[in-house]
Amino acid sequence: MSGCSTISYYSQAVGGHLKLMNAREPIDELLESDTTDPELRKKLQTLVDARRYAVDKLHLPDNDSYNTYAATGRRYVTWNVVAAGEFSLSPKTWCFPVAGCVSYKGYFAEEDAKAYAAKLQAENLDVNIGGAIAYSTLGWFDDPVLDTMLNGGDMRYVSTLFHELAHQVLYIKDDSSFNEAFATFVEQEGLRIWLNDRGEPDRIDWYNDSLKRSSDFSELLKSTRSQLLAVYQEDISDERKREGKQAVLDDMQTNYQKLKISWDDYAGYDGWFKREVNNARLLSVSTYRKLVPAFAAMYVDVGRQLPAFYEKAKQIAALPADQRRAKMDEYLARGVTL
């Protein structure tokens, strides 16, 4: 059964990816066509300009990725399943060729993700399903711009482009936290540089404010994880642990309301609490954000020069896993934010 399940999983992954590849249309042809929706044309032109900027100014890969467009007609391109034990903050991992071991399992169909999540929940695991608007094949294929990437304003889809291209600069097997935090840092700093060169300092201020709220929210989740870990490590019954777990999650809600007051009642994270908060949900966020301040410290160390930053990150990525973690912890301890 395990073998059949593995074959089925790879089949949906390959089939879903090939469907996207077959749906690609050259962006330059769409820009020239009179039948292209004006709003889509505007967004695609912005991405064409941002793609060239990414190469020229951010020193990101110059290849055929994101020179084509594929329409999915969906909100997300994949749905990622994350799982952890009821009393654990260590994610379940899955190992694959090329990508190595990662802390999520992705599906092209939401129904498949939900079915797999149900199996994990039956094993008494905490489970979270999160939709993804893009993914990277790490340069193995010419990834297209997807309609799922184009929701929201230009800052959102340009930063997504920078994030996915960053994965082509550096990706190491078996370290999702390192990979995602590296790409997230490049996304954030790249967008600031892009906005500055466009002469839009007011939007940089707005973006920095949003990142500050994101950092505050991350600290709330970090504190929650620390409190949960303390509960899980206690020598008490499972029932007592469940009670302690719920108490910590209730406190998180209270502390979030205090955060909102400090944000002048900004409510942008209210939606995050509309779904169940559990270990897997907390881990989903930490994968992308935990090491971002460490990369910020690394960037400052090399004089805020992206090529030097990429080389330094590659050097650290090449270290054995325990040494790499220790080095990133050193950077993290500095508490650098940009």
Secondary structure, 3 states (H helix, E strand, C coil): CHHHHHHHHHHHHHHHHHHHHHCCEEHHHHHHCCCCCHHHHHHHHHHHHHHHHHHHCCCCCCCCCCCEEECCCCCCCEEEEEEEECCCCCECCEEECCCEEECCEEECCHHHHHHHHHHHHHCCEEEEEEEECCCCCCCCCCCCEEHHHHCCCHHHHHHHHHHHHHHHHCCCCCCHHHHHHHHHHHHHHHHHHHHHHCCCHHHHHHHHHHHHHHHHHHHHHHHHHHHHHHHHCCCCCHHHHHHHHHHHHHHHHHHHHHHHHHCCCCCCCHHHHHCCCCHHHHHHHHHHHCCHHHHHHHHHHCCCCHHHHHHHHHHHHCCCHHHHHHHHHHHHHCCCCC
